[in-house]
Every structure is written in structure tokens, then in C-alpha cells.
Amino acid sequence: MVDLMNSPRSRRPDRADIILDAAEALLRRSEHRSLTIDAVAAEAGLSKGGVLHHYASKDALIGALAARKVERMRAGIAEKIAAQGSAPAAIPLAAVAQARELYTEECGFPDALLLAAAENPEAVAGFRAFLAERLAHMASVEGRPGAGGALVFAIIGLMLGRSLGFHRLEGEELERLFAALEVQARELPEA
């Protein structure tokens, strides 16, 4: 359950965020079928009406979860690009670093996006736009046409494969895979 009294946020945390935090906690602990308005309300320590005040339906809640995840991914990549400075491979290396972070934190593709895609395809419009941005950024640095897109789709395939239970890479095997993706990322920029 999300603890409203000991939240690291301000004294009066934003209830919409608390609701989304509760929904994410439910998704991390169990299958998406347990994501109901009643379950989210119980997890957040709110009434069902309190949840419905912020999110009029389960679809609205799922859409908000997906939008928040996309914004976090966008911010994470921007932060990683900034940390790379003017390195020639900053954009592709940032994409690989963000994927590594998501893979280890989320055990694959973010559940909120998978759930949104399955239950409310319109809710992933933001992810489609985000993906189009990533592909455009990769195309701007690739030395060989299509190489940036291939890296993006390799990352997405890796993430989806984990989420769908096709593989469970860990330890050295996972490190080798991400090292190989980093090598590919470094090769994208034109010399």
C-alpha cells in the first residue's frame, strides 16, 4: 500500500500521482488482471470514488500510466544524452543505457505500456510518437542507413521478449548482450 503519511513528497502529495504509484505497484507484484479501480483504491488508501475523481475509468488510468512511463523514458534518455556530452555516439548510447535501466528495473518492457497496448491501443499513441522520435534521432547519427532503426528494434525486441517470458537473461549473459548493443551504438555515428 502507498503510505500517504510517510511519502517522500510534500506534506500533501498529489493524489493523482499516488494513484499512479499504487497502480504501478500492483503491476509490479502481479498480473495486469489485478489492476482494477477497487484494487488501486485499496493500494492507494483511497476510496473508489477518490480514484474515479482523478481517473474516470480504468482506460483513463491505464492511459495515464502509459503517458507517465513514456515521459519518464523520454526524460531518462535526455538525461543520459546530456551526460554523454558531445560524444559522437551520445544518442544511441543513451538509448542502450535507458534500455539497460528499464530491463533491470522493470524486468523487460514497461508493464504499463503492455497493458495499455492490450486494453486501450489509443493510450499508446504517446509511445508511438516517442518511438518515432527515437528512430528519427537514430537516423540522424547513423552511418549506414537503417542501422539506427535496427538498434532501436533490437532493444524493443529484447525488452518485449523478457516481458512475454521468452527469455530471462541475467548476470554475464545479460552484460554480454548489453555490451554488444553498446558496440553497435558506438558504430552508428559517421566517422
SEVO-466262 format. One record per residue (C-alpha): residue in three letters; residue number from 0; x, y, z. Coordinates in pm, 1 decimal. Example, Ala and Ser with C-alpha at 12.3 -4.5 7.8 and 13.67 -1.06 7.14 Angstrom:
% SEVO-466262
- ALA, 0, 1230.0, -450.0, 780.0 .
- SER, 1, 1367.0, -106.0, 714.0 .
END
This chain:
% SEVO-466262
- MET, 0, 0.0, 0.0, 0.0 .
- VAL, 1, 121.3, 352.4, -76.7 .
- ASP, 2, 190.3, 532.5, 251.3 .
- LEU, 3, 42.6, 882.0, 224.0 .
- MET, 4, 176.1, 995.9, 560.1 .
- ASN, 5, 538.9, 898.1, 500.1 .
- SER, 6, 556.6, 989.4, 134.9 .
- PRO, 7, 889.8, 1147.9, 34.2 .
- ARG, 8, 686.1, 1411.6, -147.3 .
- SER, 9, 542.6, 1726.4, 3.5 .
- ARG, 10, 314.4, 1712.0, 303.7 .
- ARG, 11, 11.1, 1694.7, 71.9 .
- PRO, 12, 120.0, 1471.5, -213.2 .
- ASP, 13, -60.2, 1487.1, -543.4 .
- ARG, 14, -331.2, 1223.8, -525.7 .
- ALA, 15, -316.7, 1159.7, -899.0 .
- ASP, 16, 48.8, 1059.9, -861.0 .
- ILE, 17, -29.9, 847.0, -555.8 .
- ILE, 18, -293.8, 665.0, -757.7 .
- LEU, 19, -47.5, 603.8, -1041.4 .
- ASP, 20, 216.3, 487.2, -791.7 .
- ALA, 21, -35.7, 242.8, -646.7 .
- ALA, 22, -128.7, 112.6, -992.8 .
- GLU, 23, 239.8, 63.3, -1077.9 .
- ALA, 24, 294.3, -122.6, -750.2 .
- LEU, 25, 7.4, -356.4, -836.8 .
- LEU, 26, 150.5, -416.9, -1183.4 .
- ARG, 27, 494.2, -499.2, -1038.3 .
- ARG, 28, 350.6, -750.5, -792.5 .
- SER, 29, 100.1, -931.6, -1009.3 .
- GLU, 30, -52.1, -976.6, -1349.7 .
- HIS, 31, -238.6, -692.6, -1512.0 .
- ARG, 32, -573.2, -861.3, -1440.8 .
- SER, 33, -545.5, -744.3, -1080.1 .
- LEU, 34, -543.4, -381.9, -1193.3 .
- THR, 35, -895.1, -273.7, -1107.8 .
- ILE, 36, -1019.6, 57.3, -975.7 .
- ASP, 37, -1105.9, -116.8, -646.0 .
- ALA, 38, -757.3, -270.1, -614.7 .
- VAL, 39, -587.0, 61.3, -696.8 .
- ALA, 40, -804.2, 242.3, -442.2 .
- ALA, 41, -712.6, -11.3, -173.6 .
- GLU, 42, -342.6, 8.3, -263.3 .
- ALA, 43, -350.3, 389.4, -252.3 .
- GLY, 44, -550.2, 402.2, 69.4 .
- LEU, 45, -827.2, 595.6, -103.1 .
- SER, 46, -1191.7, 537.1, -176.7 .
- LYS, 47, -1300.3, 409.0, -515.3 .
- GLY, 48, -1463.5, 749.3, -567.4 .
- GLY, 49, -1131.2, 917.3, -491.4 .
- VAL, 50, -966.2, 721.3, -771.2 .
- LEU, 51, -1255.9, 784.0, -1008.9 .
- HIS, 52, -1235.7, 1155.9, -932.3 .
- HIS, 53, -891.0, 1161.6, -1093.5 .
- TYR, 54, -934.4, 882.8, -1349.3 .
- ALA, 55, -1290.5, 837.6, -1475.2 .
- SER, 56, -1230.8, 479.6, -1587.6 .
- LYS, 57, -977.8, 200.4, -1593.9 .
- ASP, 58, -892.1, 305.4, -1951.2 .
- ALA, 59, -816.7, 658.1, -1830.6 .
- LEU, 60, -595.6, 518.1, -1554.6 .
- ILE, 61, -410.8, 293.3, -1799.7 .
- GLY, 62, -366.0, 584.6, -2039.8 .
- ALA, 63, -219.8, 797.1, -1759.9 .
- LEU, 64, 14.7, 512.4, -1659.6 .
- ALA, 65, 135.9, 479.6, -2018.2 .
- ALA, 66, 181.5, 856.2, -2058.2 .
- ARG, 67, 380.6, 879.8, -1735.1 .
- LYS, 68, 605.2, 589.4, -1838.7 .
- VAL, 69, 674.7, 747.9, -2177.8 .
- GLU, 70, 761.3, 1079.6, -2011.1 .
- ARG, 71, 996.6, 900.7, -1771.6 .
- MET, 72, 1166.4, 720.0, -2061.8 .
- ARG, 73, 1195.0, 1045.8, -2256.6 .
- ALA, 74, 1345.3, 1222.8, -1954.8 .
- GLY, 75, 1580.6, 931.3, -1884.1 .
- ILE, 76, 1715.4, 932.5, -2237.9 .
- ALA, 77, 1752.1, 1311.7, -2238.7 .
- GLU, 78, 1944.6, 1291.5, -1910.7 .
- LYS, 79, 2171.4, 1020.4, -2049.7 .
- ILE, 80, 2233.7, 1216.3, -2370.6 .
- ALA, 81, 2329.2, 1521.1, -2163.9 .
- ALA, 82, 2564.5, 1308.0, -1953.5 .
- GLN, 83, 2739.0, 1188.8, -2272.7 .
- GLY, 84, 2819.1, 1548.1, -2364.2 .
- SER, 85, 2930.3, 1588.5, -2722.2 .
- ALA, 86, 3033.4, 1225.3, -2763.4 .
- PRO, 87, 2970.1, 1114.5, -3121.4 .
- ALA, 88, 2753.1, 821.8, -3011.5 .
- ALA, 89, 2563.7, 1007.1, -2737.4 .
- ILE, 90, 2216.7, 937.0, -2876.7 .
- PRO, 91, 2249.8, 562.9, -2940.7 .
- LEU, 92, 2448.9, 504.8, -2620.4 .
- ALA, 93, 2179.3, 686.7, -2423.7 .
- ALA, 94, 1914.2, 460.1, -2579.4 .
- VAL, 95, 2109.1, 149.0, -2478.9 .
- ALA, 96, 2168.9, 282.7, -2126.1 .
- GLN, 97, 1798.7, 359.5, -2082.7 .
- ALA, 98, 1709.1, 11.1, -2207.3 .
- ARG, 99, 1951.4, -144.2, -1958.9 .
- GLU, 100, 1793.3, 52.6, -1676.6 .
- LEU, 101, 1440.2, -44.9, -1778.4 .
- TYR, 102, 1537.0, -408.0, -1831.0 .
- THR, 103, 1674.6, -440.2, -1481.0 .
- GLU, 104, 1407.1, -230.3, -1308.7 .
- GLU, 105, 1101.1, -347.9, -1497.7 .
- CYS, 106, 1212.2, -697.6, -1598.1 .
- GLY, 107, 1150.7, -607.1, -1958.7 .
- PHE, 108, 914.4, -374.5, -2136.7 .
- PRO, 109, 722.8, -145.3, -1900.7 .
- ASP, 110, 409.0, -329.1, -1793.0 .
- ALA, 111, 203.9, -10.5, -1810.1 .
- LEU, 112, 272.7, 16.4, -2183.4 .
- LEU, 113, 197.9, -350.1, -2248.6 .
- LEU, 114, -127.5, -322.0, -2058.9 .
- ALA, 115, -222.8, -5.7, -2244.4 .
- ALA, 116, -145.8, -165.2, -2580.5 .
- ALA, 117, -362.3, -466.0, -2497.0 .
- GLU, 118, -654.6, -288.4, -2334.0 .
- ASN, 119, -660.7, 56.3, -2490.2 .
- PRO, 120, -447.0, 87.3, -2804.0 .
- GLU, 121, -516.8, 460.8, -2823.7 .
- ALA, 122, -336.2, 500.3, -2490.5 .
- VAL, 123, -3.9, 409.9, -2653.6 .
- ALA, 124, -16.7, 691.6, -2907.6 .
- GLY, 125, 240.9, 870.2, -2692.7 .
- PHE, 126, 471.2, 569.5, -2710.8 .
- ARG, 127, 433.0, 553.2, -3088.2 .
- ALA, 128, 533.0, 921.0, -3105.7 .
- PHE, 129, 824.6, 853.1, -2869.2 .
- LEU, 130, 936.4, 561.3, -3088.0 .
- ALA, 131, 916.2, 780.5, -3398.6 .
- GLU, 132, 1137.0, 1036.9, -3219.9 .
- ARG, 133, 1392.5, 767.7, -3127.2 .
- LEU, 134, 1401.8, 637.7, -3484.0 .
- ALA, 135, 1446.9, 991.9, -3619.4 .
- HIS, 136, 1727.4, 1058.2, -3369.6 .
- MET, 137, 1899.9, 735.1, -3465.2 .
- ALA, 138, 1866.3, 813.6, -3835.5 .
- SER, 139, 2036.0, 1147.3, -3768.1 .
- VAL, 140, 2352.1, 976.7, -3640.9 .
- GLU, 141, 2372.6, 654.9, -3837.0 .
- GLY, 142, 2650.0, 598.1, -4085.1 .
- ARG, 143, 2466.0, 313.9, -4258.9 .
- PRO, 144, 2100.0, 367.4, -4349.5 .
- GLY, 145, 1876.9, 155.1, -4128.7 .
- ALA, 146, 2141.1, 74.9, -3866.7 .
- GLY, 147, 1988.2, 309.5, -3606.9 .
- GLY, 148, 1642.3, 163.0, -3659.5 .
- ALA, 149, 1784.4, -186.9, -3629.9 .
- LEU, 150, 1936.2, -93.5, -3291.4 .
- VAL, 151, 1606.1, 55.4, -3168.1 .
- PHE, 152, 1410.2, -252.6, -3273.1 .
- ALA, 153, 1671.4, -486.1, -3124.7 .
- ILE, 154, 1624.9, -306.1, -2793.4 .
- ILE, 155, 1245.3, -325.0, -2815.4 .
- GLY, 156, 1261.7, -694.1, -2906.8 .
- LEU, 157, 1487.2, -763.6, -2610.1 .
- MET, 158, 1251.0, -581.9, -2375.5 .
- LEU, 159, 934.2, -741.8, -2510.7 .
- GLY, 160, 1092.1, -1087.4, -2510.2 .
- ARG, 161, 1165.7, -1055.8, -2139.7 .
- SER, 162, 819.7, -923.8, -2057.7 .
- LEU, 163, 649.3, -1200.1, -2252.1 .
- GLY, 164, 862.6, -1467.4, -2085.6 .
- PHE, 165, 1056.2, -1568.9, -2398.0 .
- HIS, 166, 1386.5, -1533.5, -2211.5 .
- ARG, 167, 1527.8, -1449.9, -1870.3 .
- LEU, 168, 1875.6, -1317.5, -1932.7 .
- GLU, 169, 2076.3, -1236.5, -1621.3 .
- GLY, 170, 2431.2, -1188.3, -1499.2 .
- GLU, 171, 2710.3, -1231.8, -1751.5 .
- GLU, 172, 2476.7, -1329.9, -2031.4 .
- LEU, 173, 2281.6, -1004.9, -1992.3 .
- GLU, 174, 2600.6, -799.4, -1959.7 .
- ARG, 175, 2740.2, -951.7, -2282.2 .
- LEU, 176, 2421.2, -863.3, -2466.0 .
- PHE, 177, 2420.6, -502.3, -2348.2 .
- ALA, 178, 2794.2, -474.6, -2423.6 .
- ALA, 179, 2720.1, -590.7, -2779.5 .
- LEU, 180, 2441.5, -331.9, -2809.0 .
- GLU, 181, 2684.3, -62.7, -2689.1 .
- VAL, 182, 2935.3, -168.0, -2956.0 .
- GLN, 183, 2661.9, -133.7, -3218.0 .
- ALA, 184, 2565.6, 206.1, -3075.4 .
- ARG, 185, 2925.3, 331.3, -3098.5 .
- GLU, 186, 2943.4, 223.0, -3461.7 .
- LEU, 187, 2637.5, 423.2, -3566.9 .
- PRO, 188, 2785.8, 772.8, -3599.3 .
- GLU, 189, 2973.9, 853.8, -3911.9 .
- ALA, 190, 3347.8, 882.2, -3856.8 .
END
